[in-house]
Amino acid sequence: MSRWIALTLLPFAFDSFATPCPDWPAERARNELEALSTQIAQWDAAYHRQGQSPISDELYDQARQRLNDWQTCFPTQTTTPANPLQGAAGEVRLPVAQTGLNKLRDEAAAKQWLAGGSDLWIQPKVDGVAVTLRYQDGQLHQAISRGDGQFGQDWTAQARLIEAIPQQLDDNAELILQGELYWRLPGHVQARDGGAGARGKVAGAMARKQLDRQTAAQIGLFVWDWPNGPDAMSERLHGLQQLGFTDSAALTLPLHDLAAARHWREHWYRNALPFASDGVVLRQGQRPAGSSWIAEPPQWAAAWKFPVAQALTEVRAVQFNIGRSGRITPVLQLQPVQLDGRTIQRVSVGSLPRWQALDVRPGDQVAIALAGLTIARLDSVVWRSAERTPIAAPNPSDHHALSCWRATPGCESQFRARLTWLSGKQGLRLPGVGEGTWSKLQAAGKLDGLLDWLDLSQQELAATPGFAARSASNLQQSFASARQRSFVQWLKALGLPPSGAAPLGEDWGSLAARNAQQWDGFNGIGATRARQLVAFFNDPEVLALRQRLQAAGVQGF
């Protein structure tokens, strides 16, 4: 009931992940489709043949959808990934086909599906691996993997070690049960804990030739259907209850309308269950006899998944923001994507070394999540573009605490960060002055040095694009108020390194006269910080700023 159904889901696009057609020439389109097709085939092989999960189901589904979208955009390209179930078939024929499920893309699709049925039911969509259990004369006769829906692997030996799978039932008729083997997670809340790698743990365990008892004890069973059971759902559930499958019966509930479906979907998403789950399954109580089922999604059941925790999106550009102290932070400009009701268009990589390690470039597809439900977070590069765009990253040696005091080429970002710090709450607290103000003045060529704004008149500001007469007047008054700020405020605005408990006095000369040993003598200042303070008071650019402030009549300089 998880990745094995992905191939059947392609017609159900996610509106949140809809992307425009790439503007690619034919050769690049062919290369990109082949690269993604190859990547999907590798994921399929790892999952179905080795019991490994190198990618989450939700990202896998989105990648499949992305390939489908690209094939629609470039119909002349015939590259198609192999059937994900290719190679998954075993040697044992399933007594009843495993059908898989179609996936409803949103609430509107769920409403439409519910409108077409009667005798409706809902249950959690357990995030595990599908299994068929066959009992004869009350004894467990076979346990068979999902396989390709018709033939699966013989898991009987492993099943005999799993306590959650009854070895004997109080019913001598032939019973065929379909369900999900899951990793036990007591108190698991999907909205908080995510998938927790639970499905991969079960898949890996069942792929082993020998299953140890400690691992077997971690595996639970949720029976989601009884293909050769009674016709009525209520009778099937009663029968499962009598046979000991109490969780399966207790978590399959009658459903009257969309409001009830929405309620249970939200409830199971945000409240504890003993397993990971990735949505709900909507079912019609009446369905054809199991003998007529085929390995294709039926009309009488469908999956309505939970909101995705990770969204797949394309990197449009890589930007390098350089902070006041010279720290370089790569930022990815993204194809806009919806995540938990928010539109995400950019995400920080965190640091230059991390960007270098990831080697993420325009055209790459990345996984985005929300950290703390508010801040976009880059989780991983899901796959790389076939065409690697060269990127010239800033040289870290060019940017440090005493670089970029002027708007010289290559210094634009750090210089603007200095200005923003200077006018912000850490510095002079200039009313109505922020990054936007500095950007407009820079664009107009009004700022070559950090303090050029001190000499701008109201008339000059009013003549600058982006400033009307009133805003120019307010801005000039704000600039003028800077001259009244205290000496200590000005020091911090210029970027004085943290000075611990050292007294800053009332004038520049006394501070500049201190050597490293003297600075190191104050609490909160070590040898490294002491050297930074000495370097600050002796830097030629900083000394030039001091002279500028001295000429402007600012106290202490």
C-alpha positions as CSV (number, residue, x, y, z in Angstrom):
1,M,0.0,0.0,0.0
2,S,2.9,2.4,-0.3
3,R,5.5,2.7,-3.1
4,W,4.2,-0.3,-5.0
5,I,1.1,1.7,-6.0
6,A,3.1,4.7,-7.3
7,L,2.9,3.8,-11.0
8,T,-0.9,3.8,-10.8
9,L,-1.0,7.4,-9.4
10,L,0.4,9.3,-12.3
11,P,-3.0,10.7,-13.5
12,F,-3.5,12.3,-10.1
13,A,-1.3,15.4,-10.2
14,F,-0.7,17.4,-7.1
15,D,-1.7,21.0,-7.7
16,S,0.8,22.1,-5.1
17,F,3.6,20.7,-7.2
18,A,2.5,21.7,-10.7
19,T,5.4,23.3,-12.6
20,P,5.5,25.0,-15.9
21,C,7.1,23.3,-18.8
22,P,10.9,23.8,-18.9
23,D,12.3,25.9,-21.7
24,W,14.7,23.1,-23.0
25,P,15.9,22.3,-26.5
26,A,15.2,18.8,-27.7
27,E,18.6,17.4,-26.8
28,R,18.5,18.7,-23.2
29,A,15.0,17.5,-22.8
30,R,16.1,14.0,-23.8
31,N,19.0,14.1,-21.4
32,E,17.0,15.3,-18.5
33,L,14.2,12.7,-19.1
34,E,16.8,9.9,-19.4
35,A,18.5,11.1,-16.2
36,L,15.3,11.1,-14.2
37,S,14.2,7.8,-15.7
38,T,17.5,6.2,-14.7
39,Q,17.3,7.6,-11.2
40,I,13.7,6.3,-10.7
41,A,14.8,2.9,-11.9
42,Q,17.7,2.9,-9.4
43,W,15.3,3.7,-6.6
44,D,12.9,1.0,-7.7
45,A,15.7,-1.6,-7.7
46,A,16.9,-0.6,-4.3
47,Y,13.4,-0.8,-2.8
48,H,12.0,-3.9,-4.5
49,R,15.2,-6.0,-4.8
50,Q,17.2,-5.0,-1.8
51,G,14.6,-3.8,0.7
52,Q,16.2,-0.3,0.9
53,S,14.5,3.1,0.8
54,P,16.9,5.7,-0.5
55,I,14.0,8.2,-0.9
56,S,10.7,8.8,0.9
57,D,7.5,7.7,-0.7
58,E,6.2,11.3,-1.0
59,L,9.3,12.4,-2.8
60,Y,9.2,9.3,-5.0
61,D,5.6,10.1,-5.9
62,Q,6.5,13.6,-6.8
63,A,9.5,12.5,-8.9
64,R,7.3,10.1,-10.8
65,Q,4.8,13.0,-11.3
66,R,7.6,15.3,-12.5
67,L,8.7,12.7,-15.1
68,N,5.1,12.4,-16.2
69,D,4.8,16.2,-16.5
70,W,8.0,16.4,-18.5
71,Q,6.8,13.7,-20.9
72,T,3.6,15.7,-21.4
73,C,5.8,18.8,-22.1
74,F,8.0,16.9,-24.5
75,P,5.8,14.3,-26.2
76,T,8.4,13.4,-28.8
77,Q,10.7,12.1,-26.0
78,T,9.7,8.5,-25.4
79,T,12.0,7.8,-22.4
80,T,9.9,5.9,-19.8
81,P,11.1,4.4,-16.6
82,A,10.7,0.7,-16.1
83,N,7.6,-0.5,-14.3
84,P,8.5,0.0,-10.6
85,L,7.3,-3.6,-9.9
86,Q,9.6,-5.0,-12.5
87,G,11.8,-7.5,-10.7
88,A,9.6,-7.4,-7.6
89,A,7.6,-10.5,-8.6
90,G,8.5,-13.7,-6.8
91,E,7.7,-17.3,-7.5
92,V,4.6,-17.7,-5.5
93,R,1.2,-16.8,-7.0
94,L,-1.0,-14.7,-4.8
95,P,-4.3,-16.3,-4.1
96,V,-6.0,-12.9,-4.6
97,A,-4.4,-10.0,-6.5
98,Q,-3.0,-7.1,-4.5
99,T,-4.7,-4.1,-6.2
100,G,-3.0,-1.1,-4.9
101,L,-4.8,2.2,-4.6
102,N,-5.4,5.3,-6.6
103,K,-4.5,8.5,-4.9
104,L,-6.9,11.5,-4.5
105,R,-5.0,14.7,-5.1
106,D,-7.0,17.0,-2.8
107,E,-10.2,17.5,-0.9
108,A,-12.2,18.2,-4.0
109,A,-11.1,14.9,-5.4
110,A,-12.1,13.2,-2.1
111,K,-15.5,14.9,-2.2
112,Q,-16.0,13.7,-5.8
113,W,-15.0,10.1,-4.9
114,L,-17.3,10.0,-1.8
115,A,-20.3,11.3,-3.9
116,G,-20.1,8.3,-6.1
117,G,-20.4,5.7,-3.4
118,S,-22.5,4.3,-0.6
119,D,-21.8,2.2,2.5
120,L,-18.6,4.1,3.0
121,W,-15.7,3.4,5.5
122,I,-12.4,5.0,6.4
123,Q,-9.2,3.6,8.0
124,P,-5.6,4.9,8.4
125,K,-3.3,4.2,5.5
126,V,-0.5,2.3,7.3
127,D,3.0,3.1,6.1
128,G,4.5,-0.4,5.9
129,V,4.8,-3.2,3.5
130,A,1.9,-5.2,2.1
131,V,1.5,-8.9,2.8
132,T,-1.1,-11.6,2.0
133,L,-1.8,-14.2,4.6
134,R,-3.4,-17.5,3.8
135,Y,-4.8,-19.8,6.4
136,Q,-6.0,-23.4,5.9
137,D,-7.6,-25.6,8.5
138,G,-6.9,-22.8,11.0
139,Q,-3.2,-22.8,10.4
140,L,-1.0,-20.2,8.8
141,H,-0.2,-21.8,5.4
142,Q,1.5,-18.9,3.5
143,A,2.7,-15.4,3.9
144,I,3.4,-13.7,0.5
145,S,4.8,-10.3,-0.3
146,R,3.0,-7.8,-2.5
147,G,5.4,-8.5,-5.4
148,D,3.9,-7.3,-8.7
149,G,0.4,-7.8,-7.5
150,Q,0.2,-11.3,-8.9
151,F,3.3,-13.1,-7.8
152,G,5.3,-12.4,-4.7
153,Q,8.1,-13.6,-2.5
154,D,7.5,-16.4,0.1
155,W,7.7,-14.8,3.5
156,T,6.2,-17.7,5.4
157,A,9.4,-18.5,7.3
158,Q,9.7,-14.9,8.5
159,A,6.0,-14.7,9.3
160,R,6.3,-17.7,11.7
161,L,8.7,-15.5,13.8
162,I,6.4,-12.5,13.9
163,E,4.2,-12.6,17.0
164,A,1.7,-10.2,15.5
165,I,0.9,-12.7,12.8
166,P,-1.3,-15.5,14.4
167,Q,0.0,-18.9,13.6
168,Q,-3.4,-20.4,14.3
169,L,-7.0,-19.1,14.0
170,D,-10.3,-20.4,15.4
171,D,-11.7,-20.9,11.9
172,N,-11.1,-24.0,9.8
173,A,-12.2,-22.4,6.5
174,E,-9.7,-21.1,4.1
175,L,-9.0,-17.4,5.0
176,I,-7.2,-15.0,2.9
177,L,-6.2,-11.7,4.5
178,Q,-4.4,-8.7,3.1
179,G,-2.7,-6.2,5.3
180,E,0.3,-4.2,6.2
181,L,3.3,-5.2,8.2
182,Y,4.4,-2.1,10.1
183,W,7.2,-1.1,12.5
184,R,5.8,-0.7,16.0
185,L,5.9,3.0,17.1
186,P,3.9,3.4,20.3
187,G,2.5,7.0,20.6
188,H,3.6,7.9,17.1
189,V,2.1,11.2,15.9
190,Q,2.5,11.6,12.2
191,A,2.3,15.4,12.1
192,R,5.1,15.6,14.6
193,D,7.2,12.5,13.9
194,G,6.9,12.0,10.2
195,G,7.6,8.6,8.6
196,A,10.5,7.9,11.0
197,G,11.9,5.5,8.4
198,A,9.4,2.9,9.6
199,R,8.5,1.4,6.3
200,G,12.1,1.0,5.3
201,K,12.9,-0.9,8.5
202,V,10.1,-3.4,7.8
203,A,11.1,-3.8,4.1
204,G,14.7,-4.3,5.1
205,A,13.8,-6.9,7.8
206,M,11.5,-8.9,5.5
207,A,14.2,-8.9,2.8
208,R,16.7,-10.7,5.1
209,K,17.1,-14.4,4.6
210,Q,16.9,-14.9,8.4
211,L,14.8,-12.7,10.6
212,D,16.0,-12.5,14.2
213,R,13.4,-12.6,17.0
214,Q,14.2,-9.2,18.4
215,T,13.5,-7.5,15.0
216,A,10.4,-9.7,14.5
217,A,9.0,-8.4,17.8
218,Q,9.1,-4.9,16.4
219,I,6.8,-5.8,13.5
220,G,3.0,-5.4,13.8
221,L,0.2,-6.3,11.5
222,F,-2.8,-4.3,10.3
223,V,-5.3,-6.2,8.3
224,W,-7.0,-3.9,5.8
225,D,-9.1,-6.5,3.8
226,W,-10.5,-10.0,3.8
227,P,-11.0,-10.8,0.2
228,N,-12.8,-14.1,0.7
229,G,-14.7,-12.9,3.8
230,P,-18.4,-11.9,4.2
231,D,-19.9,-9.5,1.7
232,A,-20.8,-6.8,4.2
233,M,-18.0,-4.7,5.7
234,S,-19.7,-4.8,9.1
235,E,-19.7,-8.6,9.0
236,R,-16.1,-8.7,7.9
237,L,-15.0,-6.3,10.7
238,H,-16.9,-8.4,13.3
239,G,-15.2,-11.5,12.0
240,L,-11.8,-9.9,12.2
241,Q,-12.6,-8.9,15.8
242,Q,-13.5,-12.4,16.6
243,L,-10.3,-13.7,15.0
244,G,-8.2,-11.4,17.2
245,F,-7.4,-8.5,14.7
246,T,-8.8,-5.9,17.1
247,D,-6.8,-2.9,15.9
248,S,-7.9,-3.5,12.3
249,A,-11.5,-3.6,13.3
250,A,-11.3,-0.7,15.7
251,L,-9.6,1.6,13.2
252,T,-12.0,0.9,10.3
253,L,-14.9,3.3,10.8
254,P,-18.2,4.1,9.0
255,L,-18.2,7.2,7.0
256,H,-21.1,9.5,6.2
257,D,-19.8,12.5,4.4
258,L,-16.7,14.6,3.5
259,A,-16.8,16.4,6.9
260,A,-16.3,13.1,8.7
261,A,-13.5,12.0,6.3
262,R,-11.8,15.4,6.9
263,H,-12.2,14.9,10.6
264,W,-10.7,11.5,10.8
265,R,-7.9,12.4,8.4
266,E,-6.9,15.3,10.6
267,H,-7.4,13.3,13.8
268,W,-5.1,10.5,12.7
269,Y,-2.6,13.0,11.4
270,R,-2.3,14.8,14.7
271,N,-3.0,12.1,17.2
272,A,-1.1,9.0,18.4
273,L,-1.3,5.8,16.5
274,P,0.9,2.7,17.0
275,F,2.4,3.0,13.6
276,A,3.5,5.5,10.9
277,S,0.8,6.4,8.5
278,D,0.7,8.6,5.4
279,G,-3.0,9.2,4.9
280,V,-6.4,7.6,5.0
281,V,-8.0,4.9,2.9
282,L,-11.6,5.5,1.8
283,R,-13.5,2.3,1.1
284,Q,-16.9,1.1,-0.1
285,G,-18.2,-1.6,2.1
286,Q,-19.5,-3.6,-0.9
287,R,-17.0,-4.7,-3.4
288,P,-16.6,-7.6,-5.9
289,A,-15.5,-11.0,-4.8
290,G,-11.7,-11.3,-4.3
291,S,-11.5,-13.9,-7.1
292,S,-12.2,-11.2,-9.6
293,W,-9.6,-8.7,-8.4
294,I,-6.7,-7.7,-10.7
295,A,-3.4,-6.0,-9.9
296,E,-4.8,-2.6,-10.7
297,P,-6.3,0.1,-8.5
298,P,-10.0,-0.6,-8.0
299,Q,-12.9,1.9,-8.0
300,W,-14.1,0.9,-4.6
301,A,-11.2,2.2,-2.6
302,A,-8.8,5.2,-2.8
303,A,-6.1,6.9,-0.8
304,W,-6.3,10.4,0.5
305,K,-2.8,11.2,1.8
306,F,-1.7,13.5,4.5
307,P,-0.1,16.9,3.7
308,V,3.5,16.2,2.5
309,A,6.3,16.9,4.9
310,Q,8.7,17.4,2.0
311,A,8.1,19.1,-1.3
312,L,10.1,18.5,-4.4
313,T,11.1,21.6,-6.4
314,E,13.6,22.9,-8.9
315,V,16.5,25.2,-8.2
316,R,16.3,28.3,-10.5
317,A,19.4,30.1,-9.3
318,V,22.0,30.1,-6.6
319,Q,22.6,33.4,-4.9
320,F,25.4,34.2,-2.4
321,N,24.5,36.5,0.4
322,I,27.5,38.0,2.3
323,G,26.9,39.2,5.8
324,R,28.4,42.2,7.6
325,S,31.1,40.0,9.1
326,G,31.9,38.4,5.7
327,R,30.0,35.1,6.3
328,I,28.9,33.7,2.9
329,T,25.5,32.1,2.9
330,P,24.3,30.4,-0.3
331,V,20.6,30.9,-1.0
332,L,18.6,28.8,-3.6
333,Q,16.0,30.6,-5.7
334,L,13.3,28.0,-6.2
335,Q,10.4,27.2,-8.5
336,P,7.6,28.3,-6.1
337,V,6.1,25.3,-4.2
338,Q,3.3,25.0,-1.7
339,L,4.1,23.4,1.7
340,D,1.7,23.4,4.6
341,G,-0.2,26.3,3.1
342,R,2.9,28.4,2.5
343,T,4.6,29.4,-0.8
344,I,8.3,28.6,-0.7
345,Q,10.4,30.5,-3.2
346,R,13.9,30.5,-1.6
347,V,15.8,28.5,0.9
348,S,19.2,29.0,2.7
349,V,21.8,26.3,2.2
350,G,23.3,27.3,5.5
351,S,27.0,27.7,4.7
352,L,29.4,27.8,1.8
353,P,31.0,24.4,2.8
354,R,27.6,22.7,2.8
355,W,26.8,24.2,-0.6
356,Q,30.2,22.9,-1.9
357,A,29.5,19.5,-0.5
358,L,26.0,19.3,-2.0
359,D,27.2,20.9,-5.3
360,V,23.6,22.1,-5.9
361,R,23.1,24.0,-9.1
362,P,20.3,25.5,-11.2
363,G,18.1,22.7,-12.6
364,D,18.7,20.4,-9.7
365,Q,15.6,19.0,-7.9
366,V,15.7,19.4,-4.1
367,A,13.6,18.4,-1.1
368,I,12.3,21.3,1.0
369,A,10.7,20.9,4.4
370,L,9.6,23.3,7.1
371,A,11.7,23.7,10.3
372,G,9.5,24.4,13.2
373,L,6.6,24.8,10.8
374,T,7.8,28.2,9.8
375,I,11.2,28.3,8.2
376,A,12.0,26.6,4.9
377,R,14.8,24.0,5.2
378,L,16.8,22.4,2.5
379,D,16.8,18.6,3.2
380,S,18.6,17.1,0.3
381,V,19.4,17.1,-3.4
382,V,17.0,14.5,-4.8
383,W,18.6,14.3,-8.2
384,R,20.8,16.5,-10.3
385,S,20.2,18.1,-13.6
386,A,21.9,16.4,-16.5
387,E,23.3,19.8,-17.5
388,R,25.6,21.3,-14.9
389,T,25.6,25.1,-14.9
390,P,29.0,26.5,-13.8
391,I,28.8,28.8,-10.8
392,A,31.4,31.3,-9.6
393,A,31.1,31.4,-5.9
394,P,32.7,34.2,-3.8
395,N,36.2,33.6,-2.5
396,P,36.0,33.3,1.3
397,S,39.4,34.9,1.7
398,D,38.0,38.1,0.1
399,H,35.4,38.6,2.8
400,H,36.0,39.0,6.5
401,A,35.2,41.4,9.3
402,L,37.3,44.2,7.8
403,S,36.4,43.9,4.2
404,C,33.9,45.7,2.0
405,W,33.6,49.1,3.6
406,R,32.9,50.5,0.1
407,A,30.6,49.5,-2.8
408,T,33.3,48.1,-4.9
409,P,32.7,45.2,-7.4
410,G,32.1,42.0,-5.5
411,C,31.3,43.9,-2.3
412,E,27.7,44.8,-3.0
413,S,26.2,42.2,-0.7
414,Q,28.5,42.7,2.3
415,F,28.4,46.5,1.9
416,R,24.6,46.5,2.0
417,A,24.7,44.2,5.0
418,R,26.9,46.8,6.8
419,L,24.5,49.5,6.0
420,T,21.5,47.5,7.2
421,W,23.3,46.7,10.5
422,L,24.3,50.4,10.9
423,S,20.7,51.7,10.7
424,G,19.1,48.7,12.5
425,K,18.3,47.9,16.1
426,Q,21.9,46.8,16.8
427,G,23.2,50.1,15.6
428,L,21.8,53.6,15.3
429,R,18.1,52.7,15.2
430,L,17.3,55.2,12.4
431,P,13.5,55.5,12.0
432,G,12.2,54.5,8.6
433,V,15.6,53.3,7.3
434,G,16.1,49.7,6.3
435,E,17.5,47.5,3.6
436,G,15.1,48.9,1.0
437,T,16.3,52.4,1.7
438,W,19.9,51.5,1.1
439,S,19.1,49.5,-2.0
440,K,17.4,52.6,-3.6
441,L,20.3,54.9,-2.7
442,Q,22.8,52.3,-4.0
443,A,20.9,51.9,-7.3
444,A,21.0,55.7,-7.7
445,G,24.8,55.8,-7.2
446,K,24.5,57.8,-4.0
447,L,26.5,55.5,-1.8
448,D,30.2,54.8,-2.5
449,G,31.3,54.7,1.2
450,L,29.5,53.6,4.4
451,L,28.9,57.2,5.6
452,D,28.1,59.0,2.3
453,W,24.4,59.3,3.4
454,L,25.5,61.8,6.1
455,D,25.9,64.5,3.5
456,L,22.8,63.9,1.4
457,S,20.5,66.9,1.4
458,Q,16.7,66.8,1.3
459,Q,16.8,68.0,-2.3
460,E,19.1,65.3,-3.4
461,L,17.0,62.7,-1.7
462,A,13.8,64.0,-3.3
463,A,15.5,63.8,-6.7
464,T,16.4,60.1,-6.1
465,P,14.1,57.6,-7.8
466,G,11.9,55.9,-5.2
467,F,11.6,58.9,-2.8
468,A,8.8,61.4,-2.9
469,A,9.1,64.8,-1.3
470,R,7.6,63.8,2.0
471,S,9.6,60.6,2.3
472,A,12.7,62.5,1.4
473,S,12.1,65.0,4.2
474,N,11.5,62.2,6.7
475,L,14.6,60.4,5.6
476,Q,16.8,63.5,5.8
477,Q,15.5,64.1,9.4
478,S,16.3,60.5,10.3
479,F,19.8,60.8,8.8
480,A,20.4,64.0,10.7
481,S,19.4,62.4,14.0
482,A,22.3,60.0,13.6
483,R,24.7,62.8,14.7
484,Q,23.1,62.8,18.1
485,R,23.6,59.1,18.8
486,S,26.0,58.1,21.5
487,F,29.6,57.2,21.0
488,V,29.0,53.6,22.0
489,Q,26.0,53.3,19.6
490,W,28.2,54.5,16.8
491,L,30.9,52.0,17.7
492,K,28.5,49.1,17.5
493,A,26.9,50.5,14.3
494,L,30.3,50.4,12.7
495,G,30.8,46.8,13.6
496,L,33.0,46.9,16.7
497,P,33.9,43.3,17.6
498,P,32.2,42.1,20.9
499,S,34.0,43.8,23.7
500,G,32.9,41.7,26.7
501,A,33.1,43.7,30.0
502,A,35.6,46.2,28.7
503,P,34.7,49.8,29.4
504,L,34.3,51.7,26.1
505,G,34.7,55.2,27.6
506,E,33.8,58.4,25.8
507,D,36.4,58.8,23.1
508,W,38.1,56.9,20.3
509,G,41.7,57.7,21.3
510,S,41.7,55.8,24.6
511,L,40.3,52.7,23.0
512,A,42.7,52.8,20.0
513,A,45.6,53.1,22.4
514,R,44.9,49.7,24.0
515,N,47.1,46.8,22.9
516,A,46.0,43.2,22.7
517,Q,47.2,42.3,26.2
518,Q,45.2,45.1,27.7
519,W,42.0,44.1,25.8
520,D,42.6,40.5,26.9
521,G,42.6,41.6,30.5
522,F,38.9,42.3,30.5
523,N,36.3,39.6,31.3
524,G,34.7,38.1,28.2
525,I,37.6,38.9,25.9
526,G,40.1,36.2,24.9
527,A,43.3,36.4,22.9
528,T,41.5,36.0,19.6
529,R,38.9,38.7,20.3
530,A,41.6,41.0,21.7
531,R,43.5,40.8,18.3
532,Q,40.3,41.5,16.5
533,L,39.7,44.7,18.5
534,V,43.2,45.9,17.9
535,A,42.8,45.2,14.2
536,F,39.5,47.1,14.1
537,F,40.9,50.3,15.7
538,N,43.9,50.2,13.3
539,D,42.2,49.3,10.1
540,P,42.8,52.1,7.4
541,E,39.1,52.0,6.3
542,V,37.9,52.3,9.9
543,L,40.3,55.1,10.5
544,A,38.9,56.9,7.5
545,L,35.3,56.5,8.9
546,R,36.5,57.9,12.2
547,Q,37.8,61.0,10.4
548,R,34.5,61.4,8.6
549,L,32.5,61.2,11.8
550,Q,35.0,63.6,13.5
551,A,34.4,66.1,10.7
552,A,30.6,65.6,11.1
553,G,30.8,66.5,14.8
554,V,29.8,63.2,16.2
555,Q,30.6,62.9,19.9
556,G,33.7,60.8,20.8
557,F,35.4,60.7,17.4
